[in-house]
Structure formats: structure tokens, C-alpha cells
Amino acid sequence: MDFNDVIGQEAIKQRLQQMISEDRVPHAIMLCGPAGSGKLALAIAFGCELLRKGAPQAAAASLFGEPEGPDPVTEAMLRKLEHPDLHFTYPTIKTPSMGSDHQPVSDDFAREWHELLTTEGPYFSTDQWMTAMGAANQQAIITAGESDELSRKLSLKSSQGGYKVSIVWLPERMNLASANKLLKLLEEPPRQTVFIMACEQPELLLETIRSRTQRIDVRPISTEAIEQALINRRALDADNAHRIARVSNGSWLKALDALEAGNENRMFLDMFIMLMRLAYTRNLKELKQWSETVSGYGREKQRRMLSYFITQVRENFMYNFHLPEINYLTQDEENFARNFSRFINEANVIEMMELFERTRRDIGQNANARIEFFDLAMQVIVLLIRK
């Protein structure tokens, strides 16, 4: 993989390539940005470039002042992302087959990880990863056992005499014990080791970890870059590519979702419409049934649904201004907003968004989903009657 596989993000690509060319690579980089912006793609591309630089053929060419050419063995390993000096760390779950004293580590799911990277490329969602692991109603974390295993791997000598690259996907999901062990690695990094973190919620990381990394903010992908990628990679016509790129809000994942008939967001929209209609009519019996239904979703899915609800509240509020350029709605969403948007106004928009965000946080902290969602439904009734 190389930087050509990354969608958009030209400024960051140039910055990372300049680090390599000027030999000013920091020992730890944290790429921070929203889902679908290409953090993992940038991390892998950067890691591969570092390993190319340390390949035997490149090193020999540099020594004798010759033009550097691709090392065929290294290229073959990087093409499959199976280079011995490229290490991946990612959130995992505990399966029923694991012993009671076993802490899950990335190697337990290495086959699933590589299959997902092979089929989806470096752009996939947390839900896709949870599905690949066979997760049910669980939350994926990075355990202390993972930090121990990473420390062991990085203590070994580089197989090709160059860099060792550790890519950590979603480091904010480390538990405290894991975070403290990683901190020690960052404070005293093994020789020629570069840590590259792809992070969505850096505020959840220890301040001491954040202070020891060079942070690079990854903005949402430009609409033009997504539009061009849809045309080149998905063979869409220009009109469809433009429409999908605009509603994707800078996320390649959302652009792919919009391509799929019956995608998850369509289901979330149905649940949002049902909640609002039942709350408006104060149908407590059906609202209880609604809360029972969504409480049966896995926690990750519940959190994604609540994030979608927050977006819909925002979009319905903005719809009242009748300025198409500031609205990002699919046709189905706009059809509902046309009649519903007037119920989201200055009197309730902030509290409603805070309600959904608070519920999302509580669900993430293992609160009782049945109670949380029924309480949410009751509060939506109160908020909808505000004028």
C-alpha cells in the first residue's frame, strides 16, 4: 500500500512524505479525525513508506549513492501487509473459547483483521470490525496483555535493519492498565521504532500519552476528492457521485453506505421517525415497545444509532432556514424533514442533542439499555411540545 491508495488528504500526505525525505520522523505520531476520514489509510501508507526506506535494496542504493528502486521482496510483503516489522494493534473482544485468565490480544484475531483489510481496504467501520470478530453485545478494548505483547515484539531486532512500525487503531479504547504500559513504551521507545496511532477521540487518552506524540489532525475528506473517488473506484456517473459525495459529509464510509440499498442508516432513519411520531402522539405503549426493540441491539450499534439521531436533529433544525447549501440530507431524510423540521427549534434543539449524546455516553459505560432508551423516549415527549 502507498499514499496513492489514500483518498484526498493531499496536505497530510505531503507532510508525512516530507518527514521521511528530510529524515525528521518522530517516534510517535497521532492521526486524529472522524470515522471515514482516512486515518488508518494514512497510517498504513506512512508505515509502508518507512519500511520501504529501510529495505535492503534501498539501504544499499543509499550507501553507494545510487537511485533507489523498489525492493521486490519488501514490496511483496507490504502488498499483503505481512511485513515482519509492521505490527498492528486494535480493539478486541473475549470469546467464549478463551480461558478465564486470558487477556485478548490482536494476534488472536490476526486472520480476521487481514481478511477485512484485504476485502475492504483501510476504510472500514468499527461495526464491520466487530462483525468480523463475531462480537455480540460486547465492547471491544485494547487490553494490558496487548501492551505486553507489543513490548515483546518491538524489543526484537528489525528483520531488515530499518524501522519497526507499530500502528495502533483506536488507541482511546485502551483500558487504564494498557494505557500505562504503552506510556512506558512511548517514554523509552525501542530503537528505530515508530508508533502511528489512528484516533477518533483523543480526549479519552491519558494526557501523558498525548503529550508524547506529534498530533496531526485529519479533517473530513473534501467533497471533490470523494466525488472523484466514487467515479474512479466505483464507476459512478458524475451526477450520482456529486450527490453522494455531498451528503457523505467528508466520510468515505458514509459515501459507501449511501451506495448500498437497505444500509444501516436507512434502518436508523426508520427508528428515528418512529420515535418522533410516537413521542408526538404520546403513545406510551408503543414507545415502550420501541425502547425494547433498540435495547436488543448491540451496544456499538446503539451508539451509532444515537450518533445518527444527533445528526438528524441538527439537520432538521438547519432545514428550517431553507438554505440547501447548509443541509446534508438524503432524499428519504429530506422527505421526513419537510414536515417534521418545524418541531426542532431554538427552544429544544440543544437539549435534544444533549439528551442523545448523554444517552450515547451512558450506553458506552454499560448502563441498562432498556431503562436508558425508555427514559430517552419520555424526555423526547417533553422536548417536542416546546415552542
Buried (B, 14 or more C-beta within 10 A) or exposed (E): BBBEBBBBBEEBBEEBBEBBEEEEBEBBBBBBBBBBBBBBBBBBBBBBBBBBBBBEBBBEBEEEEEEBEEBEEBBEBBEEBEBEBBBBBBBBBBBEEEEEEEBBBBBBBEEBBBEBBEEBBBBBBBBBBBBBBEBEEBBBBBBBBBBBBBBEBBEEEBEBEBBBBBBBBBBBBBBEBBBBBBBEBBEEBBEBBBBBBBBBEBEEBBEEBBEBBEBBEBBBBBBEBBBBBBBEEEEBEEEBBBBBBBBBBBBBBBBBBBBEEEEBBBBBBEBBBBBBEBBBEEBBEBBBEBBEEBBEBBBBBBBBBBBBBBBBBBBBBBBBEEEEEEBBBBEEBBEBBEEBBEBBEEEBBEEBBEBBBBBBEBBBEEBEBBEBBBBBBBBBBEBBEBE
